[in-house]
Amino acid sequence: MAGRRHVEQRMRDVCSRFGFGEVVTPTFESSELFKLRSGQSVVEEMYAFKDKGGREIALRPEITASVIRFFVNDMSTMPKPLKLYYVGNCFRYENPQSGRYREFFQLGAELVGAKNPETDAEVIALAVACIRSSGLEDFKVRVGHIGVLKSLVREEVEDPETAADILRMIDKEDFDSLSDLFDARTLSRKLLDRIMTMAETRGGTEVLDALDGSESAGYLKEVFRVLELYGVDDCEVDLGIVRGLDYYTGMVFEVDAPRLGAEKQILGGGSYTLSELFGGEPVFSTGFAIGLDRVMLALAAEKSLPEMPLLDVYVMPVGDEMRKYAFALVAKMRAHGLRADVDLMRRSMSKNLKYAASAGARYAVIVGKSEMAERAVTVRDMSSGEQRKVHADTVSEDISKLLGH
Ligand code: HAM
């Protein structure tokens, strides 16, 4: 948890630096809220049940719909854009495996009230800054536009259910099933080729030139121009991004941590409208959510997580008589703001040193009889073994200085 909290705090700090404020929404909501436009796969994976009053409720599979409901109910008259972020647990009834859990944690952000390349770029820049702040080095940001594939499929495939199936298979990169579906429904092979070419279009912004005249491609170029001004230059175009949730209307983006294998997607987001479904005016928004569990796995895989010792100092009395001094000393250290612990097991000096090392303490303070006679104690640097004698009344200040506080 120390590592996780550290990462979470760094991401929260980044959100504040981008002008985003935190919101908290309930863990469960009326099932309807998530059914309205989340899409078939999310609805199938929902933890939905009746409460004692017979109401259909669901544990949230994601937090975007809740934030927009909150916006419609309580924040719609506030000046726009609204910049909101959240951290919370989500629930999906999936097949659990490494990196795919039935309860998992998201940190996400929603920028509500605008639709233009600047807002999309701002949200992507925030997402990248959050991931970077975690210390993760090996990750890939892919940015696409849902309009490109959706309009192609919807124009050519009349049956909306078949169109939805096609988009779902592209999202899962399940091209074998896609090919089978085309055979089963006797759809044109030419269309399949066009879809496959589009789904595999990746690279720098120059790949957008091939789609000259496409509104979506022009829009994406604008987004990339603003990203460049923000100094975010490591995103690539990927027109194959479809996203598992149905509410997206424009720019969509994902971040992968390649070391994670099958469950490598650590972030997903894009622009959408949901407010009109909850009784509000249609308001455009852009947002994303980071899968915190996956970020922690990715950090562990690349060994980028810093060691997080829980203790600054461990106080050890030498002999029973010194115990009273040790307790008084540790109390002073704690009041001073140090993370301090004291021997509670009446251990010998050598066992205490072993314990202090395994607890990860940076310093040990040895309270011995002869030093105490002159109100001094010994401070031992646990990594170098170096020892020095300091005055017992100033030992907290001395250790704070050594720690660089
Ligand atoms: P999502 O792509 O469904 O998007 O989820 C976001 C992230 O949550 C994923 O990229 C993944 O890292 C993590 N995640 C999803 N399911 C699991 C799971 N079963 N176990 C572990 N991690 C998981 C959304 O939820 C949208 N609400 C994002 C968004 C916000 N779009 C606009 N605003």
Residues whose N, C-alpha, C, O or C-beta is under 5 A from the ligand:
A	BS01	HAM	E62 I63 T64 R92 E94 G99 R100 Y101 F104 G108 A109 Q265 I266 L267 G268 G269 G270 G287 F288 A289 I290 G291 D293 R294
